[in-house]
Amino acid sequence: MPILVMKFGGTSVATLDRIRRAAKRVGREVANGYDVIVIVSAMAGKTNELVGWVEETSPFFDAREYDAVVSSGEQVTAGLMALTLQEMDVPARSWQGWQVPLRTTAAHAAARIVDIPTENIGQKFAEGMRVAVVAGFQGIAEDGRITTLGRGGSDTTAVAFAAAFGAERCDIYTDVDGVYTTDPRISDKARKLDRIAFEEMLELASLGAKVLQTRSVELAMRYKVRLRVLSSFGEMDDAAGTLVCDEEDIVESNVVAGVAYSRDEAKMTLISVADRPGIAAAIFGPLSEAGVNVDMIVQNISEEGRTDMTFSCPVGQVARAEAAMLKAKEDGVINFHDLVADTDVAKVSVVGIGMRSHTGVAAQMFESLSAENINIKVITTSEIKISVLIDRKYMELAVQALHDAFELEKAA
């Protein structure tokens, strides 16, 4: 039988009633002739509770034991979902990561998937099982220890299973009914998209959209897994949600698909750095080693052999970045006059595959921000994206202005 992967997020399985509601959706797909692999998250709030217990028990915890504790939330949900399906006379059983086995690297709390053998689950399907309920977010390392994939890892689990089993589609059930042109909480003109290209979704996810984990979109794009994002609280409608697919599967789309934002950004500037070959490596090497996630980078014009280097990073990593730069200065790796951090900025971005073949998008973006008297601090671009750093207090105004400027409330 064809295989369908269905993933239910924490809010979709937060209570027994919601698990029953999700199970009815699974039962409907079984009745439609599918063998189903269900990937479940922990019940809403459970992972945070488990993490809190670990941190309270051991501030400098062993990452292997951390994984052993936090992975238990998904195991509870998987068992409850399997029991619920059995009560509905649907042949189902639960699977923990090690039982599949979902093999990963040994990077505890941030493991990456290495392999998903299909034999064990495939054999059970052949014997009459109709639903495999798999605990998301977890796997097993080569040494036999339980690992976890990082927060949001159940999305990645679902896409990886869809790729491994050649699933017809991977449905991601969450608390929103699809992918919108921007956050509906900021703009009441936000429109749900029927389809969005993998590349656009990847950019939106990496730029702050919370609908899908970035790694899951990367996997889907690499293995051509058709993703559907939809709400577990809406009606059971085959046309519901947003399909994330190949660009070729979209007949026509707007030049700009959406506006994304990231509120908690910081802008850091190294003032008067020696402008010489290798200076960028000398700066960003220590930042990488310190675990600082650098995004936008701008270097000013050199004067008398000195230049300024500006970069952005999450505001929670500013202290780590400052420490890395000061240590590099003490060690003689770099020399700079001052390090200035602006922790009151936000990043706003426009994304669209149509930008490849249309000119004037940047000009239109900058004109609309200028009309609202919003000053741009840093600009960075890619083939299908333009991002700017602005004062955080103007973030919502900027999102609304750009959404209006590109008329995203209108379908293509």
Backbone torsions as a table, in degrees:
resi	resn	phi	psi	omega
1	MET	NA	152.5	176.0
2	PRO	-64.5	152.1	-177.3
3	ILE	-109.4	138.6	175.2
4	LEU	-123.1	136.8	174.4
5	VAL	-104.3	130.7	178.2
6	MET	-126.2	123.6	179.8
7	LYS	-113.2	131.8	179.6
8	PHE	-116.1	121.4	179.3
9	GLY	-75.3	175.7	-173.7
10	GLY	-58.2	-40.7	179.6
11	THR	-69.2	-26.5	-179.0
12	SER	-76.5	-15.8	179.8
13	VAL	-127.2	28.1	-171.7
14	ALA	-69.0	-25.7	-179.1
15	THR	-137.4	168.6	177.2
16	LEU	-63.3	-36.1	177.8
17	ASP	-62.6	-40.4	-179.9
18	ARG	-71.3	-33.8	175.2
19	ILE	-63.5	-41.1	177.5
20	ARG	-62.8	-40.0	179.5
21	ARG	-63.8	-43.2	178.1
22	ALA	-64.5	-40.5	-179.5
23	ALA	-62.1	-34.8	178.1
24	LYS	-63.6	-37.3	177.0
25	ARG	-65.2	-39.9	177.9
26	VAL	-64.5	-45.4	179.5
27	GLY	-59.3	-35.3	179.1
28	ARG	-65.0	-40.7	179.6
29	GLU	-70.2	-34.4	174.9
30	VAL	-62.4	-43.1	178.6
31	ALA	-64.2	-26.4	178.5
32	ASN	-80.6	-1.0	174.3
33	GLY	103.2	11.3	-179.8
34	TYR	-96.6	146.4	156.1
35	ASP	-86.2	136.3	-170.8
36	VAL	-120.7	133.8	168.6
37	ILE	-105.2	116.1	-179.2
38	VAL	-101.7	125.1	175.6
39	ILE	-105.8	126.5	-176.9
40	VAL	-119.2	145.8	170.8
41	SER	-91.0	173.0	171.2
42	ALA	-69.2	154.5	176.6
43	MET	-59.2	143.5	-173.6
44	ALA	-48.7	128.1	177.9
45	GLY	88.9	-16.0	-174.4
46	LYS	-68.4	-42.9	-179.6
47	THR	-62.5	-42.8	177.3
48	ASN	-59.8	-39.9	178.5
49	GLU	-63.4	-43.9	-179.0
50	LEU	-66.1	-41.9	177.3
51	VAL	-61.0	-42.2	178.2
52	GLY	-60.2	-41.0	178.8
53	TRP	-63.1	-41.9	179.2
54	VAL	-62.2	-48.0	-177.3
55	GLU	-66.0	-33.7	177.9
56	GLU	-71.1	-35.6	-179.5
57	THR	-73.1	-41.5	-173.9
58	SER	-148.8	98.5	-178.6
59	PRO	-56.9	-35.5	177.6
60	PHE	-109.4	70.2	-167.9
61	PHE	-77.4	155.9	171.5
62	ASP	-75.0	118.5	-175.0
63	ALA	-60.5	-28.1	179.2
64	ARG	-67.6	-39.5	178.3
65	GLU	-74.4	-32.4	174.2
66	TYR	-55.9	-48.2	-179.9
67	ASP	-63.6	-38.2	179.7
68	ALA	-61.1	-36.7	-178.5
69	VAL	-78.3	-53.7	-170.3
70	VAL	-71.5	-21.3	178.7
71	SER	-73.4	-13.2	-176.2
72	SER	-68.9	-24.9	-179.3
73	GLY	-61.6	-43.2	179.4
74	GLU	-68.3	-33.4	179.7
75	GLN	-64.6	-39.6	177.2
76	VAL	-61.4	-47.9	-178.6
77	THR	-62.4	-41.7	-179.1
78	ALA	-60.8	-43.9	178.8
79	GLY	-64.0	-42.9	-180.0
80	LEU	-65.6	-39.3	178.8
81	MET	-65.6	-42.8	179.3
82	ALA	-62.9	-42.5	177.9
83	LEU	-61.5	-42.3	-179.7
84	THR	-62.9	-42.7	179.1
85	LEU	-65.8	-39.9	177.4
86	GLN	-61.0	-38.3	177.1
87	GLU	-64.0	-23.6	178.0
88	MET	-91.3	9.3	-178.9
89	ASP	64.7	29.1	173.7
90	VAL	-102.0	119.5	-179.5
91	PRO	-63.7	110.0	-175.1
92	ALA	-143.1	152.8	170.7
93	ARG	-147.9	156.2	-179.1
94	SER	-92.3	152.8	179.1
95	TRP	-134.1	126.7	169.0
96	GLN	-85.6	162.0	-175.7
97	GLY	-54.2	-40.9	-176.6
98	TRP	-71.9	-18.8	-179.4
99	GLN	-81.6	-19.5	-177.3
100	VAL	-65.4	-51.8	-9.1
101	PRO	-91.4	139.2	174.2
102	LEU	-88.7	105.4	-174.4
103	ARG	-87.8	136.0	-177.0
104	THR	-132.9	174.0	168.9
105	THR	-71.8	172.9	-177.6
106	ALA	-95.5	17.3	179.1
107	ALA	-79.3	87.1	-174.8
108	HIS	-59.8	138.3	-177.7
109	ALA	74.1	-5.4	177.3
110	ALA	-151.0	38.8	-176.3
111	ALA	-70.8	155.0	175.8
112	ARG	-116.8	144.3	-176.4
113	ILE	-72.0	131.8	178.2
114	VAL	-101.8	-43.1	-174.6
115	ASP	-161.7	144.9	172.6
116	ILE	-127.8	93.8	176.0
117	PRO	-64.3	142.1	-176.2
118	THR	-99.6	-4.6	-170.5
119	GLU	-62.5	-48.4	-173.6
120	ASN	-62.8	-51.2	179.7
121	ILE	-68.6	-39.5	179.4
122	GLY	-59.4	-39.4	179.0
123	GLN	-64.9	-41.0	179.8
124	LYS	-66.8	-36.2	174.1
125	PHE	-61.3	-42.7	-179.8
126	ALA	-63.5	-28.2	-179.3
127	GLU	-86.5	-2.8	175.7
128	GLY	118.2	-8.1	173.6
129	MET	-64.0	137.0	-179.4
130	ARG	-106.8	-24.9	-178.4
131	VAL	-134.2	125.8	170.9
132	ALA	-104.0	114.8	179.8
133	VAL	-97.1	109.7	-172.5
134	VAL	-106.2	132.2	174.6
135	ALA	-68.5	118.0	-179.9
136	GLY	-74.5	172.5	166.9
137	PHE	77.7	-4.8	-172.3
138	GLN	-135.3	157.9	176.4
139	GLY	-156.7	-158.4	-179.2
140	ILE	-138.4	133.4	179.5
141	ALA	-83.5	172.1	-178.6
142	GLU	-61.2	-28.9	-179.5
143	ASP	-83.6	4.0	177.7
144	GLY	88.7	0.5	179.4
145	ARG	-83.7	146.5	174.2
146	ILE	-68.0	138.3	176.0
147	THR	-124.3	161.4	172.5
148	THR	-126.3	157.4	-169.9
149	LEU	-96.7	5.7	-175.3
150	GLY	93.3	160.0	-175.7
151	ARG	-59.5	137.8	-176.3
152	GLY	81.9	7.9	-174.2
153	GLY	-67.2	-16.4	179.1
154	SER	-66.5	-31.4	174.4
155	ASP	-60.4	-45.4	179.9
156	THR	-64.1	-40.9	176.7
157	THR	-56.3	-46.7	-176.6
158	ALA	-62.0	-46.8	-178.7
159	VAL	-66.0	-39.0	179.6
160	ALA	-63.4	-40.1	176.9
161	PHE	-66.3	-40.2	179.1
162	ALA	-61.8	-39.9	178.3
163	ALA	-67.6	-45.4	-176.5
164	ALA	-64.1	-39.1	-175.3
165	PHE	-96.3	1.9	-178.8
166	GLY	62.1	40.9	-175.9
167	ALA	-64.2	149.1	178.8
168	GLU	-64.8	-32.8	-178.2
169	ARG	-165.5	159.0	174.7
170	CYS	-122.5	113.0	-179.3
171	ASP	-96.4	123.4	178.8
172	ILE	-104.2	107.3	179.7
173	TYR	-92.6	129.8	-177.6
174	THR	-143.4	-162.7	-177.7
175	ASP	-96.7	6.8	173.7
176	VAL	-119.7	156.0	-172.0
177	ASP	-95.9	20.0	176.9
178	GLY	150.2	-169.7	178.7
179	VAL	-97.5	129.2	-177.2
180	TYR	-106.1	161.0	178.8
181	THR	-64.0	-24.9	168.8
182	THR	-163.4	-178.4	-178.0
183	ASP	-67.3	116.8	-179.5
184	PRO	-60.9	-20.1	177.9
185	ARG	-72.6	-18.9	179.7
186	ILE	-99.9	-41.7	179.4
187	SER	-123.2	121.6	179.0
188	ASP	-75.1	-2.4	176.2
189	LYS	-94.1	-0.2	-179.4
190	ALA	-56.1	137.0	-176.0
191	ARG	-119.6	137.2	176.8
192	LYS	-74.2	133.2	179.5
193	LEU	-87.9	136.8	175.7
194	ASP	-74.3	-38.1	179.6
195	ARG	-142.7	150.8	175.3
196	ILE	-147.3	142.5	-177.8
197	ALA	-74.7	151.8	179.1
198	PHE	-52.1	-46.8	-175.9
199	GLU	-62.3	-40.7	178.8
200	GLU	-65.4	-43.6	-179.7
201	MET	-64.4	-38.3	178.9
202	LEU	-62.8	-44.5	178.6
203	GLU	-64.7	-45.7	-179.3
204	LEU	-61.7	-41.5	179.6
205	ALA	-64.1	-41.8	-177.9
206	SER	-74.2	-20.5	-177.4
207	LEU	-95.3	3.4	174.1
208	GLY	129.9	-16.3	177.3
209	ALA	-64.5	131.7	-171.6
210	LYS	-97.6	8.6	-172.3
211	VAL	-68.5	-43.9	-178.4
212	LEU	-131.7	147.6	174.8
213	GLN	-71.4	138.5	-175.7
214	THR	-55.6	-44.8	-178.1
215	ARG	-61.1	-34.0	-179.9
216	SER	-67.8	-36.5	178.6
217	VAL	-70.5	-38.6	176.6
218	GLU	-57.8	-46.4	179.4
219	LEU	-62.8	-45.0	-178.9
220	ALA	-60.5	-41.5	-179.7
221	MET	-67.6	-39.9	-178.0
222	ARG	-66.5	-40.8	-174.8
223	TYR	-104.1	9.1	176.7
224	LYS	57.6	43.5	177.5
225	VAL	-86.9	119.8	178.0
226	ARG	-74.4	120.4	-178.6
227	LEU	-104.5	141.3	171.7
228	ARG	-126.2	124.3	178.0
229	VAL	-101.6	123.8	-178.3
230	LEU	-153.1	165.3	-176.6
231	SER	-87.5	139.9	175.4
232	SER	-82.4	-3.0	-176.9
233	PHE	-104.0	-7.4	-179.1
234	GLY	-87.8	-172.1	178.3
235	GLU	-73.5	155.9	177.3
236	MET	-79.7	91.3	-175.2
237	ASP	-123.0	123.1	-177.8
238	ASP	-64.1	-21.3	-179.3
239	ALA	-98.8	7.4	-175.7
240	ALA	-74.5	166.7	172.3
241	GLY	77.9	-166.2	179.6
242	THR	-122.6	130.7	177.9
243	LEU	-92.6	125.2	175.2
244	VAL	-99.2	118.2	-168.4
245	CYS	-148.9	-176.8	176.8
246	ASP	-65.1	149.6	177.2
247	GLU	-56.5	-34.5	-178.3
248	GLU	-66.9	-19.3	-178.9
249	ASP	-86.0	-0.7	179.6
250	ILE	-108.3	115.7	-174.9
251	VAL	-64.5	-49.7	-179.2
252	GLU	-154.6	141.3	180.0
253	SER	-142.2	164.5	176.5
254	ASN	-66.6	158.3	177.2
255	VAL	-58.4	-45.7	176.5
256	VAL	-107.2	127.8	-178.9
257	ALA	-87.8	-34.4	-175.9
258	GLY	-166.7	167.7	177.1
259	VAL	-119.1	123.1	179.5
260	ALA	-113.8	160.9	178.0
261	TYR	-147.1	156.3	173.1
262	SER	-134.6	115.3	-171.9
263	ARG	-75.3	-41.3	-169.2
264	ASP	-95.5	68.4	178.3
265	GLU	-109.8	159.9	174.7
266	ALA	-135.6	146.9	176.3
267	LYS	-112.9	125.3	-177.9
268	MET	-120.9	137.0	-178.1
269	THR	-129.4	125.0	170.4
270	LEU	-90.4	116.6	-175.0
271	ILE	-93.9	131.3	176.3
272	SER	59.7	67.9	175.5
273	VAL	-98.5	144.6	176.5
274	ALA	-60.9	127.7	-179.6
275	ASP	-92.8	96.3	-176.4
276	ARG	-144.8	160.8	176.7
277	PRO	-59.0	134.4	178.5
278	GLY	91.0	-1.8	-176.9
279	ILE	-67.5	-36.8	179.8
280	ALA	-63.8	-42.5	177.9
281	ALA	-64.0	-37.6	180.0
282	ALA	-65.8	-28.5	179.7
283	ILE	-85.2	-51.2	-169.8
284	PHE	-85.1	-14.8	172.4
285	GLY	-63.3	-54.8	177.0
286	PRO	-60.8	-34.4	177.8
287	LEU	-64.9	-41.2	178.0
288	SER	-63.6	-45.0	179.9
289	GLU	-62.1	-29.6	179.6
290	ALA	-83.7	-1.6	178.9
291	GLY	78.3	25.0	179.1
292	VAL	-88.1	126.6	-177.9
293	ASN	-89.3	90.9	-178.1
294	VAL	-80.2	138.8	-179.8
295	ASP	-117.5	-88.3	-174.9
296	MET	-80.0	138.3	-179.1
297	ILE	-133.1	130.5	177.4
298	VAL	-135.8	132.4	175.2
299	GLN	-116.0	130.1	-179.7
300	ASN	-77.7	167.1	176.7
301	ILE	-63.9	138.9	-178.3
302	SER	-77.4	138.2	173.8
303	GLU	-131.5	123.2	179.1
304	GLU	53.6	39.3	175.4
305	GLY	77.9	8.4	178.9
306	ARG	-123.8	151.7	-179.5
307	THR	-147.1	166.1	172.8
308	ASP	-107.5	140.4	179.0
309	MET	-121.4	121.4	-179.2
310	THR	-115.0	139.8	176.1
311	PHE	-146.8	159.9	176.6
312	SER	-112.7	155.3	177.2
313	CYS	-157.3	165.1	175.5
314	PRO	-59.6	142.1	-175.0
315	VAL	-61.8	-27.9	179.3
316	GLY	-72.1	-8.5	-179.2
317	GLN	-107.1	8.4	-177.2
318	VAL	-62.4	-47.5	-178.4
319	ALA	-60.3	-39.9	179.2
320	ARG	-65.7	-40.2	178.9
321	ALA	-66.5	-43.0	179.1
322	GLU	-60.8	-44.4	-179.6
323	ALA	-63.1	-40.5	-179.9
324	ALA	-64.8	-41.6	-179.3
325	MET	-69.7	-41.2	179.4
326	LEU	-65.7	-37.4	177.9
327	LYS	-68.0	-40.8	178.1
328	ALA	-62.6	-34.7	177.8
329	LYS	-69.2	-43.8	178.8
330	GLU	-62.1	-36.1	-178.9
331	ASP	-80.0	-2.9	179.0
332	GLY	78.9	12.1	-179.9
333	VAL	-72.2	-41.2	177.2
334	ILE	-135.3	161.2	175.8
335	ASN	-134.8	125.5	179.0
336	PHE	-141.5	159.1	-177.3
337	HIS	-79.8	-41.7	-176.6
338	ASP	-157.2	159.8	175.8
339	LEU	-125.6	116.7	-175.6
340	VAL	-113.5	127.7	179.4
341	ALA	-115.0	128.9	174.0
342	ASP	-110.6	106.8	-175.8
343	THR	-98.9	18.3	-177.0
344	ASP	-122.6	46.1	180.0
345	VAL	-123.9	165.8	176.6
346	ALA	-137.5	156.7	178.2
347	LYS	-108.7	131.1	177.1
348	VAL	-125.2	135.1	-173.6
349	SER	-135.8	147.1	168.7
350	VAL	-112.2	140.5	-174.1
351	VAL	-133.2	138.6	175.4
352	GLY	-178.9	133.1	178.6
353	ILE	-67.7	-20.6	178.5
354	GLY	-67.4	-15.7	-179.8
355	MET	-67.0	-19.6	178.7
356	ARG	-62.7	-36.5	-172.4
357	SER	-113.4	5.2	179.6
358	HIS	-123.0	136.5	176.8
359	THR	-96.7	165.0	172.5
360	GLY	89.4	0.0	-179.0
361	VAL	-65.4	-45.0	-179.8
362	ALA	-61.5	-45.2	-179.5
363	ALA	-60.7	-43.1	-179.8
364	GLN	-64.9	-39.2	178.5
365	MET	-63.6	-48.0	-176.7
366	PHE	-68.6	-35.0	178.4
367	GLU	-66.0	-40.7	-178.7
368	SER	-68.4	-36.0	176.3
369	LEU	-70.2	-38.7	178.2
370	SER	-63.0	-38.7	180.0
371	ALA	-62.0	-26.5	178.0
372	GLU	-95.8	8.9	179.4
373	ASN	59.6	38.4	179.1
374	ILE	-100.2	120.3	-178.9
375	ASN	-84.4	135.4	178.8
376	ILE	-95.2	128.1	-178.4
377	LYS	-93.7	-40.0	-178.8
378	VAL	-144.7	144.3	177.2
379	ILE	-127.4	139.6	171.0
380	THR	-142.7	148.7	-176.1
381	THR	-135.7	157.6	166.5
382	SER	-136.4	-173.0	-176.7
383	GLU	-61.4	-33.3	-176.7
384	ILE	-126.2	22.8	-175.8
385	LYS	-150.8	143.6	168.1
386	ILE	-130.6	126.2	179.7
387	SER	-122.0	145.1	175.7
388	VAL	-133.4	149.2	169.6
389	LEU	-99.9	131.4	179.4
390	ILE	-136.6	169.4	173.8
391	ASP	-60.1	136.9	-174.0
392	ARG	-60.3	-31.9	-176.7
393	LYS	-65.3	-17.9	179.9
394	TYR	-99.6	5.3	-172.0
395	MET	-59.4	-52.1	-177.0
396	GLU	-64.9	-38.6	177.2
397	LEU	-61.7	-41.8	-179.5
398	ALA	-64.5	-43.5	179.2
399	VAL	-60.6	-45.9	-179.8
400	GLN	-64.3	-42.0	-178.5
401	ALA	-64.5	-42.4	-179.2
402	LEU	-70.3	-38.7	177.4
403	HIS	-60.2	-40.9	178.3
404	ASP	-70.2	-42.1	-175.4
405	ALA	-61.6	-38.2	-178.9
406	PHE	-95.2	7.2	176.1
407	GLU	49.6	49.2	-176.3
408	LEU	-73.9	-10.9	175.9
409	GLU	-72.7	-11.8	-179.6
410	LYS	-98.9	138.9	175.0
411	ALA	-74.0	157.9	-179.5
412	ALA	-62.6	NA	NA
